[in-house]
Amino acid sequence: MRTKYSNGTSTVLIILLSSFLITQGCKNIDKKLDDTNIMKEKQITFEPKTHDLDNNHNFSPDGKFLCYDTRGMVFNNNLANSKSIEKVEIATGEITVLWEPKSLTGENAAPGVAAVSYHPIKNEVIFIHGPLLDEVEERGYYNIRNRTGVIVSADGKKNITKVDKRDIAINRATIPGAQRGGTHSHEFSRDGKRIGFTYDDFLQQDYDRTIGYMEANENSPEGYTHYFAVLIKPSKKGTSKAGEIERAFSDSWVDYRGTKRAFIGKVRAENGVDYENSLFVAVIPGEVDITTAISGDKDNYPSPPKGIKIRRLTHNVNDDGIVRGSYDGQTITYLSEDQHGIKQVFVIAVDGSDLSDDPKKKPKQVTNFKSDASNIRWHPSDKWIFSISDDMIYASNVEKSNNFGKTILLTSDNLNRGNLVVSPNGLMLAYNVKVKDKKSQLIIEGKIKDEFDQIFVLKLDHRFKMDLK
């Protein structure tokens, strides 16, 4: 199924933007506008439906397409009611449906297909998939503890590959390499060999969310391509001791090979009562044997493979993300509150610590926004970090020079932007904007819905060009 948008029938929104520089301190704002650096953003989807990028890796390897899901169009905004995975060609606006299973909608729904990302090298996408209609009676409806990952070809031929097996048997041990709940937010390492994800267990629901990874293995469960393992066995909810992690989330790969996965951990504070949300890294050496992971049973939570190490980088209360690793694998960017309680962009060396005596290993604050930052993303050159504050997109310089912290405003209006993504060559940004369409109102959760997530792109100027080998 294809939908073609021609220039004759589509209204292309082009907004001319001005750029100016903001240094690290507000008192040093450069108010001079450089009109030679005006950038343009362009709306590329127009159909009155959701085109949710979900803050994933949505650009195709060649940078010509963007993938998305269509949540929030039936009954409610839950992922369970997302009915299709699609892609749009940036140059033409042509849409291709990549996966559209038969679905059941309503407060309880199935299968739920959403949160899609492109493979970094191959022409395929990965996303979450809940129970098919003929599985609902036995397996139940979609929920966070009832979903797996699937890979589908991005050529529109709908060739599907099952990635992780789900096994919730209680009369025996869990099948080695299988999971017992739900994987989500699947992300390929940049070499495509490992898949990171968040995980919610079904058999042991007194444990909170954690993170894990998968890789292809000859011992993978029959009919599935990848072997599953958690990276952290958290403490049971409410039972942790000082320094122990109860929840792991907001995770992302740091390096090309997938040997480090950064995340935010909900950790018990030293007083044994309060909690802190701090930055951690799970180290997964390339030689780790994933089959040494313990899959568990109804009474025992899964355990990581032998050789996984967890490092704590910060001891803050309100670190946030999704955290992101630089392309050279040396630096992590994350969000944390400044002295005024505003979330700013920070960076830290992957082997750094806020307790280090070496200033080079300590966190550095990049931005000084007046409202919370979000949607942090690296430019492939590792010289810039993009973020959104007050619905506007900024680029912040993080070179080790006097330019560190200088921040360029890329958009000058207040469209409601989110789900920021950077193209593989670093020359384009993509993001969602909520656009009103009075002619296509829906009733979702008892409320009128006349705004739809559309995809916009922004071409970057000469400052973001880089030598591509």
C-alpha positions as CSV (number, residue, x, y, z in Angstrom):
1,M,0.0,0.0,0.0
2,R,1.5,3.4,-1.0
3,T,0.3,6.9,-0.7
4,K,1.8,9.5,-3.0
5,Y,1.9,13.2,-2.2
6,S,2.6,15.4,-5.1
7,N,3.8,19.0,-4.9
8,G,0.6,20.1,-6.6
9,T,-1.7,18.9,-3.8
10,S,0.5,19.2,-0.7
11,T,1.1,22.4,1.2
12,V,4.8,22.6,2.0
13,L,5.5,24.7,5.1
14,I,8.8,26.5,4.7
15,I,9.9,28.6,7.6
16,L,12.9,30.9,7.3
17,L,15.0,30.9,10.3
18,S,17.6,33.1,11.8
19,S,20.6,31.9,13.8
20,F,22.5,33.5,16.6
21,L,25.1,32.4,19.1
22,I,24.7,32.0,22.8
23,T,27.8,31.4,24.9
24,Q,27.8,29.4,28.1
25,G,26.8,32.3,30.3
26,C,23.6,34.3,29.6
27,K,25.5,37.6,30.0
28,N,27.6,36.8,26.9
29,I,24.7,36.5,24.4
30,D,25.7,37.6,20.9
31,K,22.7,39.5,19.6
32,K,24.0,39.9,16.1
33,L,22.1,37.8,13.6
34,D,24.0,36.3,10.6
35,D,21.5,36.3,7.7
36,T,23.9,34.2,5.6
37,N,23.2,31.2,7.8
38,I,19.4,31.2,7.6
39,M,18.2,27.6,7.6
40,K,15.0,26.1,6.3
41,E,12.6,23.5,7.8
42,K,10.1,21.6,5.7
43,Q,7.0,19.6,6.5
44,I,7.2,16.2,4.7
45,T,4.1,14.4,5.9
46,F,0.6,15.8,5.7
47,E,-2.0,13.0,6.1
48,P,-4.1,13.6,9.2
49,K,-2.7,10.8,11.3
50,T,0.2,10.2,13.7
51,H,3.7,9.9,12.3
52,D,5.6,9.2,15.6
53,L,9.4,9.1,15.4
54,D,9.5,8.1,19.2
55,N,13.0,9.5,19.6
56,N,14.5,6.4,18.0
57,H,17.0,5.9,15.1
58,N,14.5,6.7,12.3
59,F,16.8,7.6,9.3
60,S,17.5,4.9,6.8
61,P,21.2,4.1,6.4
62,D,21.3,6.2,3.2
63,G,19.5,9.1,4.8
64,K,16.6,9.1,2.2
65,F,13.8,7.7,4.4
66,L,12.3,8.0,7.9
67,C,10.4,5.3,9.7
68,Y,7.6,5.9,12.2
69,D,4.5,4.4,13.9
70,T,0.9,5.5,13.8
71,R,-0.2,5.4,17.5
72,G,-3.0,7.5,18.9
73,M,-5.4,7.1,16.1
74,V,-7.9,4.6,17.6
75,F,-9.6,4.7,21.0
76,N,-6.6,6.0,23.0
77,N,-2.9,7.0,22.7
78,N,-1.5,3.7,23.9
79,L,1.1,1.8,21.9
80,A,-1.4,-1.1,21.9
81,N,-3.5,0.8,19.4
82,S,-0.7,1.6,17.0
83,K,-1.8,-0.2,13.9
84,S,1.1,0.2,11.4
85,I,4.8,0.7,10.8
86,E,5.6,3.0,7.9
87,K,8.3,5.0,6.1
88,V,8.3,8.2,4.2
89,E,10.7,9.2,1.4
90,I,12.1,12.6,2.4
91,A,12.5,13.9,-1.2
92,T,9.0,13.0,-2.4
93,G,6.7,12.5,0.6
94,E,5.8,9.1,-0.7
95,I,4.7,6.7,2.1
96,T,5.2,3.0,2.2
97,V,3.4,0.8,4.8
98,L,6.1,-1.7,6.1
99,W,3.9,-3.7,8.5
100,E,0.2,-3.6,9.1
101,P,-1.1,-6.7,10.9
102,K,-4.8,-7.3,11.6
103,S,-5.6,-5.7,14.9
104,L,-8.0,-5.4,17.8
105,T,-8.6,-1.9,19.1
106,G,-10.0,-0.6,22.3
107,E,-9.0,-0.1,25.9
108,N,-7.4,-3.6,25.6
109,A,-5.9,-4.0,22.2
110,A,-3.5,-6.2,20.1
111,P,-1.1,-6.6,18.6
112,G,0.5,-3.2,19.1
113,V,3.3,-2.4,16.7
114,A,5.4,0.7,17.5
115,A,8.7,2.3,18.5
116,V,10.5,1.6,15.2
117,S,14.2,2.0,14.4
118,Y,16.2,1.5,11.2
119,H,19.1,-1.0,11.1
120,P,22.3,1.1,10.7
121,I,23.6,-0.8,7.7
122,K,20.8,-3.0,6.3
123,N,17.5,-2.0,4.7
124,E,15.3,-3.2,7.5
125,V,13.6,-1.9,10.7
126,I,13.1,-3.3,14.2
127,F,10.1,-2.5,16.4
128,I,8.0,-3.9,19.3
129,H,5.2,-6.4,18.5
130,G,2.5,-7.7,20.8
131,P,0.2,-10.7,20.5
132,L,-1.4,-11.4,17.2
133,L,-5.2,-11.7,17.2
134,D,-5.1,-15.5,17.2
135,E,-2.8,-15.4,20.2
136,V,-4.9,-13.1,22.4
137,E,-7.0,-15.9,24.0
138,E,-3.9,-17.7,25.1
139,R,-1.4,-14.9,25.6
140,G,-3.6,-11.9,26.5
141,Y,-3.6,-8.3,25.2
142,Y,-0.7,-6.1,24.5
143,N,1.1,-4.6,27.5
144,I,4.6,-3.7,28.5
145,R,5.2,-7.3,29.8
146,N,3.7,-8.9,26.7
147,R,5.7,-7.9,23.7
148,T,8.8,-8.9,21.7
149,G,11.0,-7.4,18.9
150,V,10.6,-8.2,15.2
151,I,12.6,-7.1,12.2
152,V,10.8,-6.3,8.9
153,S,12.3,-5.6,5.6
154,A,12.0,-1.9,4.6
155,D,11.3,-2.6,1.0
156,G,7.6,-2.9,1.5
157,K,7.5,-6.6,1.0
158,K,6.7,-7.3,4.6
159,N,9.3,-10.0,5.2
160,I,9.3,-10.5,9.0
161,T,11.9,-12.0,11.3
162,K,11.3,-13.0,14.9
163,V,14.0,-11.7,17.1
164,D,13.5,-12.7,20.8
165,K,11.4,-15.6,22.1
166,R,9.0,-15.0,24.9
167,D,8.5,-17.9,27.4
168,I,6.4,-17.6,30.5
169,A,6.1,-21.3,31.5
170,I,5.9,-21.8,35.3
171,N,6.4,-25.6,35.4
172,R,10.0,-25.5,34.3
173,A,13.0,-23.2,33.8
174,T,12.8,-20.5,31.2
175,I,14.2,-21.6,27.9
176,P,17.8,-20.5,27.7
177,G,18.1,-17.3,25.6
178,A,14.4,-16.5,25.9
179,Q,12.7,-13.6,27.8
180,R,9.7,-13.8,30.1
181,G,8.0,-10.4,29.6
182,G,8.5,-7.6,27.1
183,T,11.4,-6.0,25.3
184,H,11.0,-2.4,24.1
185,S,12.9,0.5,22.5
186,H,15.2,-1.8,20.5
187,E,18.4,-0.2,19.3
188,F,21.1,-1.7,17.1
189,S,24.7,-1.0,17.9
190,R,26.3,1.0,15.1
191,D,27.9,-2.1,13.7
192,G,24.5,-3.8,13.7
193,K,25.6,-6.8,15.7
194,R,24.0,-6.1,19.1
195,I,20.5,-5.0,20.0
196,G,19.9,-3.0,23.2
197,F,16.5,-2.6,24.9
198,T,14.5,-2.0,28.0
199,Y,12.9,-5.0,29.6
200,D,9.9,-5.7,31.9
201,D,9.5,-9.1,33.4
202,F,6.2,-10.9,33.6
203,L,7.0,-13.8,35.9
204,Q,8.6,-11.6,38.6
205,Q,6.6,-8.4,38.6
206,D,8.0,-7.2,42.0
207,Y,11.0,-6.1,39.9
208,D,11.0,-2.8,38.0
209,R,12.2,-2.1,34.5
210,T,15.8,-3.0,33.6
211,I,17.9,-3.0,30.4
212,G,19.4,-5.8,28.3
213,Y,20.9,-6.8,25.0
214,M,20.6,-9.5,22.4
215,E,22.9,-10.9,19.7
216,A,22.7,-13.6,17.1
217,N,23.8,-16.9,18.4
218,E,23.6,-20.5,17.2
219,N,22.1,-21.4,20.6
220,S,19.2,-18.9,20.2
221,P,15.8,-20.4,20.8
222,E,14.4,-22.3,17.8
223,G,12.7,-20.1,15.3
224,Y,14.3,-16.9,16.7
225,T,17.5,-15.2,15.6
226,H,18.8,-13.7,18.9
227,Y,19.8,-14.7,22.3
228,F,18.4,-12.6,25.2
229,A,20.2,-11.4,28.3
230,V,19.6,-8.7,30.9
231,L,22.5,-6.4,31.7
232,I,21.4,-5.7,35.3
233,K,19.5,-7.8,37.8
234,P,17.9,-5.0,39.8
235,S,16.9,-5.2,43.4
236,K,13.2,-5.9,44.1
237,K,11.1,-2.7,44.3
238,G,11.4,-1.1,47.7
239,T,14.0,-3.5,49.0
240,S,17.3,-2.0,47.8
241,K,20.2,-1.1,50.1
242,A,22.3,2.1,49.7
243,G,23.9,2.1,46.3
244,E,21.8,-0.6,44.8
245,I,19.8,-0.1,41.5
246,E,16.1,-0.7,41.5
247,R,15.3,0.5,38.0
248,A,17.4,1.0,34.8
249,F,16.0,3.0,31.9
250,S,16.7,5.8,29.3
251,D,19.5,3.6,27.9
252,S,21.5,3.9,24.7
253,W,24.7,2.5,23.1
254,V,27.9,4.5,23.7
255,D,30.3,3.0,21.2
256,Y,30.2,1.5,17.7
257,R,30.6,-2.2,18.7
258,G,28.1,-2.1,21.5
259,T,30.5,-2.8,24.3
260,K,29.1,0.0,26.5
261,R,25.5,0.8,27.2
262,A,24.8,4.0,29.2
263,F,21.6,4.3,31.3
264,I,19.9,6.1,34.1
265,G,19.6,4.1,37.3
266,K,17.2,4.6,40.1
267,V,19.5,3.9,43.0
268,R,19.0,3.9,46.7
269,A,20.7,6.9,48.4
270,E,23.3,6.6,51.1
271,N,20.8,7.5,53.7
272,G,19.0,4.2,52.9
273,V,15.7,6.0,52.4
274,D,15.7,8.3,49.4
275,Y,16.4,7.6,45.8
276,E,18.7,9.1,43.2
277,N,18.5,9.0,39.4
278,S,22.1,8.9,38.3
279,L,24.2,8.0,35.2
280,F,25.7,4.5,34.8
281,V,27.4,2.5,32.1
282,A,27.2,-1.2,31.6
283,V,30.4,-2.6,30.1
284,I,30.0,-5.6,27.8
285,P,33.4,-6.8,26.5
286,G,33.4,-8.1,23.0
287,E,34.4,-11.6,24.2
288,V,31.6,-12.0,26.7
289,D,29.7,-15.2,26.1
290,I,26.0,-14.3,26.2
291,T,25.0,-17.9,26.8
292,T,26.4,-17.7,30.3
293,A,23.3,-15.5,31.2
294,I,20.8,-17.3,33.4
295,S,17.3,-17.1,32.0
296,G,15.6,-17.9,35.4
297,D,12.3,-19.5,36.3
298,K,9.1,-18.5,38.0
299,D,10.9,-18.0,41.3
300,N,14.2,-16.5,40.0
301,Y,14.8,-13.4,38.0
302,P,17.2,-13.6,35.0
303,S,20.9,-12.8,35.6
304,P,23.4,-11.2,33.2
305,P,26.2,-13.0,31.4
306,K,29.5,-13.5,33.2
307,G,31.9,-10.5,32.7
308,I,29.4,-7.6,32.7
309,K,30.5,-4.7,34.8
310,I,28.4,-1.7,35.9
311,R,30.1,1.6,36.5
312,R,28.5,4.6,38.2
313,L,29.5,8.0,36.7
314,T,27.4,10.4,38.7
315,H,25.8,10.7,42.2
316,N,23.0,13.1,41.3
317,V,19.3,13.0,42.2
318,N,17.7,14.1,38.9
319,D,19.9,12.9,36.0
320,D,17.7,12.2,32.9
321,G,18.0,11.2,29.3
322,I,17.6,9.4,27.0
323,V,21.4,9.4,27.5
324,R,23.5,9.3,24.3
325,G,27.1,8.2,23.5
326,S,29.3,10.1,21.1
327,Y,30.2,8.6,17.8
328,D,33.8,8.0,18.9
329,G,32.5,6.2,22.0
330,Q,34.5,8.5,24.4
331,T,31.8,10.8,25.8
332,I,28.3,10.6,27.1
333,T,25.7,13.3,27.0
334,Y,22.8,13.4,29.5
335,L,20.4,15.8,31.2
336,S,20.7,17.0,34.8
337,E,19.3,19.8,36.8
338,D,21.4,23.0,37.3
339,Q,21.3,25.0,40.5
340,H,18.0,26.5,39.5
341,G,16.3,23.2,39.0
342,I,16.4,23.5,35.1
343,K,17.4,20.4,33.1
344,Q,20.6,21.3,31.1
345,V,22.8,19.4,28.7
346,F,25.9,17.8,30.3
347,V,28.8,15.7,29.0
348,I,31.1,13.3,30.8
349,A,33.9,11.0,29.7
350,V,32.8,7.4,29.4
351,D,35.4,6.5,32.1
352,G,34.6,9.7,34.1
353,S,33.1,10.3,37.5
354,D,31.8,13.3,39.4
355,L,34.0,12.0,42.3
356,S,37.2,12.1,40.2
357,D,40.1,14.3,41.2
358,D,40.9,14.8,37.5
359,P,38.9,17.8,36.1
360,K,38.9,16.1,32.6
361,K,36.9,13.2,34.1
362,K,34.3,15.3,35.8
363,P,30.9,16.3,34.2
364,K,30.7,19.5,32.3
365,Q,27.6,21.6,31.8
366,V,27.1,22.6,28.2
367,T,23.9,24.7,28.1
368,N,22.4,27.5,30.2
369,F,18.8,27.3,29.0
370,K,16.0,29.1,30.8
371,S,13.7,26.1,30.5
372,D,14.3,22.4,30.5
373,A,16.3,20.8,27.7
374,S,15.3,17.5,26.1
375,N,15.8,15.3,23.0
376,I,19.7,15.3,23.2
377,R,21.5,14.0,20.1
378,W,25.1,14.0,18.9
379,H,26.2,15.2,15.5
380,P,28.4,12.5,13.8
381,S,31.4,14.8,14.0
382,D,31.1,14.8,17.8
383,K,31.6,18.6,17.7
384,W,27.9,19.4,18.4
385,I,25.0,18.2,20.6
386,F,21.5,19.0,19.5
387,S,18.7,19.6,22.0
388,I,15.2,21.1,22.3
389,S,14.3,23.7,24.8
390,D,11.0,25.6,24.9
391,D,10.0,23.8,21.7
392,M,13.0,25.3,19.8
393,I,16.0,23.3,18.5
394,Y,19.6,24.3,19.5
395,A,23.1,23.1,18.5
396,S,25.7,23.3,21.2
397,N,29.4,23.2,20.5
398,V,31.4,20.6,22.7
399,E,34.8,20.9,21.1
400,K,37.7,21.2,23.6
401,S,38.3,24.9,22.8
402,N,37.0,28.3,23.7
403,N,33.9,27.4,21.6
404,F,32.8,24.9,24.2
405,G,29.2,25.7,25.3
406,K,28.5,28.1,22.4
407,T,24.9,27.4,21.4
408,I,23.2,28.1,18.1
409,L,19.5,28.6,17.9
410,L,18.3,26.8,14.8
411,T,14.6,27.6,14.9
412,S,13.0,31.0,15.7
413,D,9.3,30.2,16.2
414,N,7.5,28.1,18.7
415,L,6.2,25.1,16.9
416,N,5.7,22.2,19.2
417,R,8.7,20.1,18.3
418,G,9.9,16.7,19.7
419,N,11.5,13.3,18.9
420,L,14.6,14.8,17.4
421,V,16.7,12.7,15.0
422,V,20.0,13.4,13.2
423,S,20.7,12.0,9.7
424,P,23.7,9.6,9.2
425,N,25.7,12.3,7.3
426,G,24.9,15.0,9.8
427,L,23.4,17.4,7.3
428,M,19.7,17.1,8.3
429,L,17.5,16.9,11.4
430,A,14.1,15.4,11.6
431,Y,11.5,15.8,14.3
432,N,7.8,15.7,15.0
433,V,5.6,18.8,15.1
434,K,1.9,18.8,16.2
435,V,-0.1,20.3,13.3
436,K,-3.8,21.2,13.6
437,D,-6.2,19.8,11.0
438,K,-9.7,21.1,11.7
439,K,-11.2,19.0,8.9
440,S,-10.1,15.7,10.4
441,Q,-11.1,15.7,14.0
442,L,-11.2,12.4,16.0
443,I,-12.5,11.5,19.4
444,I,-9.7,9.9,21.4
445,E,-10.1,9.1,25.1
446,G,-13.3,11.2,25.1
447,K,-11.5,14.3,23.8
448,I,-11.4,16.0,20.4
449,K,-8.2,15.4,18.6
450,D,-7.4,17.8,15.8
451,E,-3.6,17.9,16.1
452,F,-1.5,15.2,14.4
453,D,2.2,14.5,14.7
454,Q,3.7,15.4,11.4
455,I,7.4,15.0,10.4
456,F,9.5,18.0,9.6
457,V,13.1,18.1,8.4
458,L,15.7,20.9,8.8
459,K,18.7,21.1,6.5
460,L,21.9,22.2,8.3
461,D,24.4,24.7,6.9
462,H,28.1,24.6,6.3
463,R,29.1,24.6,10.0
464,F,27.9,21.0,10.2
465,K,29.6,19.6,7.1
466,M,32.2,16.9,7.9
467,D,34.7,14.8,6.0
468,L,33.0,11.5,5.3
469,K,35.3,8.6,4.4
